[in-house]
Amino acid sequence: MADFLKDVLLVLFRIATILPLLLIITLFMGKRAIGELPVFDFLIVLTIGAVVGADIADPGIEHLPTVVAILGIAVLQRLVASWKLSSRKFGKLVTFEPTIVIQNGKLLRGNLKKIHYSIDNVLQMLREKNVFDISEVETGVIEANGSLSVLKKTSKNTVTREDMGLPQQTATIAYPVIMEGKIYHSVLKKFDVDQDWLLRQLTAQNISGSESVFLATINQQLQLHISLKDETTIDLPPIIH
């Protein structure tokens, strides 16, 4: 019983000493380390979490080496951050580059595959940006920290109906009707159209069938917006991290 109480007191002592130290170290590393979490900073956080977790949970681990390890990790993080600022080549080695995944409303399948993102990932991130129709997007970029930056088309950023004193209209949503070649008949049924109608619309845009379509969306006006699996003719802006 005495040994148990001793271990409990030791764990409580370590919590009381480690948490203030972590707070000081976090402030030392700066806002960037917790606000963006680039890949190297993410690894730093994981490592500190593992070191601290083992120290708190196992009374048999020496406490002082844990403190030294945390201080060493914090200093390393600051050094790497300084090296990244002084050398772009080094910075590229320890972080991801931004990747354009949408251009002129077209979803770029090749770039999505490179970063292992799915259509669903991008559509969810667009909704979080209050974008419910991919055709409104001029450029969409997956940043180094995994977030999505969106530049809407100029026509979507001009004066609003409210600014012009016009009555408000209900916002429309574009629904995916084809994803990676698969037709979603439930969406067609919602708009009271069938597969034959959809295939005729594809033919009118010189698309032989749904197999070559990466993503097609349909809005309330029965307008189709299509991204092909092979969008090689799109000119991408030179976005550099």
ZICOR-V213163 format. One record per residue. N is the residue number from 1. PHI is phi in whole degrees, -180 to 180 (* if undefined). D_CENTER is the distance of its C-alpha to the mean C-alpha in Angstrom with 1 decimal. Layout:
# ZICOR-V213163
n={N:N}
phi={PHI:PHI}
d_center={D_CENTER:D_CENTER}
This chain:
# ZICOR-V213163
n={1:2:3:4:5:6:7:8:9:10:11:12:13:14:15:16:17:18:19:20:21:22:23:24:25:26:27:28:29:30:31:32:33:34:35:36:37:38:39:40:41:42:43:44:45:46:47:48:49:50:51:52:53:54:55:56:57:58:59:60:61:62:63:64:65:66:67:68:69:70:71:72:73:74:75:76:77:78:79:80:81:82:83:84:85:86:87:88:89:90:91:92:93:94:95:96:97:98:99:100:101:102:103:104:105:106:107:108:109:110:111:112:113:114:115:116:117:118:119:120:121:122:123:124:125:126:127:128:129:130:131:132:133:134:135:136:137:138:139:140:141:142:143:144:145:146:147:148:149:150:151:152:153:154:155:156:157:158:159:160:161:162:163:164:165:166:167:168:169:170:171:172:173:174:175:176:177:178:179:180:181:182:183:184:185:186:187:188:189:190:191:192:193:194:195:196:197:198:199:200:201:202:203:204:205:206:207:208:209:210:211:212:213:214:215:216:217:218:219:220:221:222:223:224:225:226:227:228:229:230:231:232:233:234:235:236:237:238:239:240:241}
phi={*:-64:-65:-64:-63:-63:-65:-62:-63:-65:-63:-63:-64:-67:-62:-66:-96:-74:-63:-60:-64:-63:-61:-63:-65:-63:-64:-67:-73:101:-61:-58:-67:-109:-88:-110:51:-61:-59:-67:-65:-62:-65:-61:-63:-61:-66:-61:-61:-67:-64:-67:-61:-66:-65:-72:-79:-116:-63:-76:-81:-64:-78:-62:-60:-64:-61:-62:-63:-63:-63:-63:-64:-64:-64:-61:-62:-66:-63:-64:-61:-68:-64:-65:-72:-89:-141:-66:-62:-66:-59:-68:-75:-116:-150:-93:-92:-65:-128:-77:-115:-135:-141:53:80:-99:-84:-96:-62:-61:-70:-63:-65:-62:-104:61:-105:-104:-58:-60:-57:-69:-63:-64:-65:-65:-61:-66:-95:63:-114:-113:-143:-64:-67:-79:-93:-80:-142:-124:-126:-85:-79:-61:-92:91:-83:-107:-104:-127:-110:-80:-62:-56:-65:-94:-115:-83:-59:-83:-62:-65:-62:-88:77:-92:-65:-72:-115:-68:-66:-101:-121:-95:-103:-65:-111:-137:-133:51:86:-93:-87:-101:-69:-64:-71:-60:-64:-59:-97:60:-129:-125:-66:-61:-62:-62:-65:-66:-65:-65:-62:-64:-103:61:-113:-70:-170:-72:-61:-90:-93:-84:-149:-130:-119:-132:-111:-65:-88:60:-94:-97:-122:-122:-116:-84:-65:-119:-109:-80:-89:-78:-90:-96:-69:-81:-86:-119:-77}
d_center={50.5:50.8:48.4:45.8:46.2:46.0:42.6:41.3:42.5:41.0:37.5:37.8:38.9:36.0:33.5:35.5:35.3:31.9:29.9:31.5:31.0:27.2:27.1:29.0:26.9:23.6:25.3:26.6:23.3:22.0:19.3:16.9:17.0:15.9:13.8:11.2:11.8:11.8:12.9:16.5:16.3:14.4:17.5:19.8:18.7:19.2:22.5:23.8:23.0:24.9:27.8:28.2:27.9:30.6:32.8:32.8:33.3:36.0:39.0:40.3:37.8:39.2:37.6:38.3:36.5:33.3:33.7:34.3:31.2:29.0:30.7:30.3:26.6:26.2:28.4:26.5:23.2:25.0:26.7:23.6:22.0:25.3:25.5:22.1:23.4:26.7:25.6:22.8:23.7:23.3:20.0:18.6:20.0:18.0:14.5:12.2:12.8:10.6:10.7:11.9:11.0:13.2:16.5:19.3:17.8:17.7:14.9:15.3:15.8:16.7:13.6:11.5:14.0:13.8:10.3:11.1:8.7:11.0:12.1:11.6:7.8:7.8:10.8:9.6:6.8:9.9:12.2:10.5:11.4:14.8:14.7:16.5:17.9:16.0:19.3:18.8:16.1:17.5:14.6:10.8:9.0:5.9:7.1:8.7:7.0:3.5:3.2:5.0:8.7:11.4:15.1:17.3:20.5:23.5:25.4:22.7:22.9:26.7:29.2:28.6:31.3:31.9:32.5:35.1:36.7:36.0:35.5:32.0:30.8:28.6:25.0:24.3:21.5:21.1:21.0:20.0:23.5:22.8:19.9:20.6:24.2:24.8:26.4:25.8:29.3:28.4:26.7:29.7:32.0:30.3:31.2:34.6:34.2:34.5:33.4:36.3:35.2:31.6:33.1:35.4:32.6:30.9:34.3:34.8:31.7:33.2:30.9:33.1:31.1:27.9:27.4:26.1:23.6:19.9:19.1:21.7:21.5:24.5:25.3:28.3:30.4:29.9:28.1:26.1:23.1:22.6:20.2:22.2:21.3:22.8:21.8:23.5:25.3:22.4:22.7:19.5:19.5:19.7:16.7:17.3:15.5}
